[in-house]
């Protein structure tokens, strides 16, 4: 499966209100320097000491938002 890996700070710039709020990110333990990844289906996972946890998802046109805001592609 392909992912884009980024920081919590970059994720906060990408998400829309109908997807996750900053309170939701904080509740999931996502801070500015937290490593997260987004798969091609828009699922957001956060890196934990023992693996990855699914914490939410992105909706509609998220690939373009990721590309536009970070310059990253799925790899």
Beta strands, then each sheet from edge to edge (+ up, - down):
strand 1: 3-7
strand 2: 35-39
strand 3: 43-48
strand 4: 51-57
sheet 1: 1+ 2- 3+ 4-
end
